[in-house]
Amino acid sequence: MNAQSNGIQAGHIEVRDLNISFRARGETVQAVKSVSLNVQPGEFVSLIGPSGCGKSTLMNAVAGFTRANSGTLTLDGKRIDGPGSDRGVVFQQYSLFPWMTVRKNVEFGLKMKNVSPAQRETQARTLLGLAGLLAFENHYPSQLSGGMKQRVGIVRALATSPQVLLMDEPFGALDSQTRSVMQEILTNMWQRLRLSVLFITHDIEEAIFLSDRIYVMTARPGRIKAEIKVPLPRPRTPDMMDTPEFTGLIRSIKKLIREESLAAMGGELGDGGYDGLSMEIGPQGVANVL
Amino acid sequence: MALSDRQSLAPPPAAQVPSLPRTPIRQPRLEAIEGGAAAGAAPAMPFSLKHWLESGLGGAVLGSFSIAMVLLGWYLATRYKLDFYVRFANIPTPMDVWHSILEVNRSTKFAVNIGISVRRVLLGFFGAAIVGTVLGIMVGRYRICRSLAMPAMELFRPIPAIAWVPMAIMLWPSNEVSIVFITFLGAFFPILINTIHGVEEIDEVLFRAAHSLGAKEKDVILHVVIPGALQHIFTGLAVGMGVAWVSLIAAEMISGQFGIGYFTWEAYSLISYPDIALGMITIGVLGLLCSKAIHICSKLAMPWMGVAAGARK
């Protein structure tokens, strides 16, 4: 379905030395500072960091919604200079068009590509079938639960067969049970489609469960603090979350993030009262802390 | 922490490779988690006044009762010529008005008056609907249109349409056109302001979603801006229709030669009091029909509204 026509695996994101700043109330705020990262074709990469660290800004730049002040952003060697259907985007808020049925939402991207109505319908129905949503094809988004809406959002982003999927805390608004089911669905889908994913989250377990690699960002201005390889085998299953490897990774990332969260709060909490919470990096934990 | 919770809730560990054909099996479990159809057979309930009132029959009975009370009050007040600061001495009774209805329908004059008023309202209203929504979308979407159009609009907006009557008579070549113009003005501003508001209310994420799916500006306008603003546009149309009638009747009373507003005013001049009430009732019915028509159009144009469970008590 997502077969690359030229046979070469595509979907290589390269971000080099990216700087993004905003003007807010007359002040210039640096959101992203000299960030370099990459997503290899078919790789699942998460970006994690304290809230407000500019990870969404970074993703918006890759999606083409936000312009960078300096640095280069490329997809398969081609400069990114605006949004496009080669990059599917799944947003944190439900972004389905409320006035379109589930199927029309999924068809939208194909319609923009001037695919014929009959072919649009076939493709949309196939994808909805894979996601277990075919029974809801004629429902409007307001009739769906949060988890279903987000599944439709993912299906819609996949409908145009993008090379990469950009996901900005897609499960942030879901309750924890739905969330873990969605994570499983996503990891299964990704396993089948083999497309590159850049996944933004602040949930450490989620990042570890899903990713091949995790970038940890610093508090604003956002920089890459660490790059962590997740050595867990595929396919991932929920029971892996109990393995020492998994918990070791959680501990080490938590420590990295905690430092940054404290920094984000201006260090006002100090370290004194937090001895009991401070954690050691586990023995099997960090594979590669830069 | 959450780990142990998740563990207990998690599905049985999938030892086999989860290739996607597993989805059908997963489906029921998702339903359980996400709460698909929660409805079951409704239990038999004892009679409840609240439920009866919400039923169609209850509503009809209450509605008839409401209108009957008005007619009864009207009848009693005029029959006994009540005079307590408000004077009912010269007010026609419901029967007088009924006779008047039979009377006016002997000739086509009354029907012609109605036809002329309806034509004026429709011309003015549709003109306003087209200009108001198009301008509203441009102003709501493009900053430059806002900067260009809005200062002038804000200048004219506070002037009630009726205040335009003398100016309109001077401006336009015929009385007919000036009355349509005043009707247009009455409907225009509510439609414009609501359309702008509707466009501004659209969630930014929908534009991003559309762009990331490959939509061009034309597609965004067609598939995001217009449907996104439609609810507010219909609010503007409903309000605009009301103001159009207000403006029309006032204009007809002041400067008209035909029309239902003119008919009502003329009845007063000719001391044919039942016709005043008839004119008022006719205006009310026409206004009601017009707003019902807009309501029906809005339901047809926005099938996605009201599909979720209703919120009305």
Contacts between the chains, C-beta under 8 A, distances in Angstrom:
chain1	res1	chain2	res2	distance
A	63	B	208	7.4
A	63	B	212	5.9
A	64	B	211	7.7
A	64	B	212	7.5
A	65	B	208	5.5
A	65	B	211	7.4
A	65	B	212	7.9
A	82	B	211	7.7
A	83	B	208	7.0
A	83	B	211	4.0
A	83	B	212	4.6
A	84	B	212	7.2
A	84	B	214	6.4
A	85	B	212	7.0
A	85	B	213	5.7
A	85	B	214	3.7
A	87	B	212	6.6
A	88	B	212	7.0
A	89	B	208	7.0
A	89	B	209	7.0
A	89	B	212	4.2
A	91	B	205	5.3
A	91	B	208	7.1
A	91	B	209	6.7
A	93	B	203	7.3
A	93	B	205	5.2
A	95	B	203	7.7
A	95	B	205	4.5
A	95	B	206	6.1
A	95	B	208	7.2
A	95	B	209	4.2
A	96	B	209	7.9
A	97	B	206	6.3
A	97	B	209	7.5
A	97	B	210	7.9
A	97	B	223	7.2
A	97	B	224	7.0
A	97	B	227	7.3
A	98	B	304	5.7
A	99	B	227	4.0
A	99	B	228	7.3
A	99	B	230	7.4
A	99	B	302	7.1
A	99	B	304	4.9
A	100	B	304	7.7
A	101	B	304	8.0
A	108	B	210	7.5
A	108	B	213	5.4
A	108	B	215	7.7
A	108	B	223	7.2
A	109	B	213	3.8
A	109	B	214	5.9
A	112	B	213	5.7
A	112	B	214	3.9
A	112	B	215	5.2
A	112	B	216	7.6
A	112	B	219	6.0
A	113	B	214	6.1
A	130	B	20	6.0
A	130	B	23	6.5
A	131	B	23	7.3
A	132	B	23	4.9
A	132	B	24	7.1
A	132	B	26	6.6
A	132	B	27	4.5
A	132	B	30	6.6
A	139	B	307	7.9
A	140	B	303	7.9
A	140	B	304	4.4
A	140	B	307	5.0
A	140	B	308	7.9
A	142	B	304	6.9
A	142	B	307	6.0
A	142	B	308	4.3
A	143	B	307	5.6
A	143	B	308	5.9
A	145	B	34	4.1
A	145	B	35	6.1
A	145	B	36	7.6
A	146	B	34	7.7
A	147	B	30	7.3
A	147	B	33	7.3
A	147	B	34	4.8
A	148	B	34	6.1
A	156	B	209	8.0
A	156	B	213	7.2
A	157	B	212	7.6
A	157	B	213	7.9
A	160	B	213	6.5
A	160	B	214	6.7
A	176	B	2	6.4
A	176	B	5	7.2
A	176	B	6	7.0
A	177	B	9	5.6
A	177	B	33	5.4
A	178	B	33	5.8
A	178	B	34	6.1
A	180	B	6	5.4
A	180	B	9	7.2
A	180	B	10	6.6
A	181	B	29	7.7
A	181	B	30	6.3
A	181	B	33	6.0
A	184	B	11	7.8
A	184	B	18	7.8
A	185	B	26	7.8
A	188	B	18	5.0
A	188	B	19	7.9
A	188	B	20	6.0
A	188	B	22	7.5
A	189	B	20	7.3
A	191	B	18	7.4
A	192	B	19	7.0
A	192	B	20	5.4
A	205	B	2	7.3
A	205	B	3	7.2
A	205	B	6	8.0
A	235	B	14	7.6
A	235	B	17	6.0
A	235	B	18	5.5
A	237	B	13	5.4
A	237	B	14	5.3
A	237	B	18	7.8
A	238	B	6	6.7
A	238	B	7	7.2
A	238	B	10	3.9
A	238	B	11	7.2
A	238	B	13	7.1
A	239	B	7	7.4
A	239	B	10	7.1
A	239	B	13	4.3
A	241	B	3	5.9
A	241	B	6	6.7
A	241	B	7	6.8
A	242	B	3	7.2
A	242	B	7	6.4
A	247	B	3	7.8
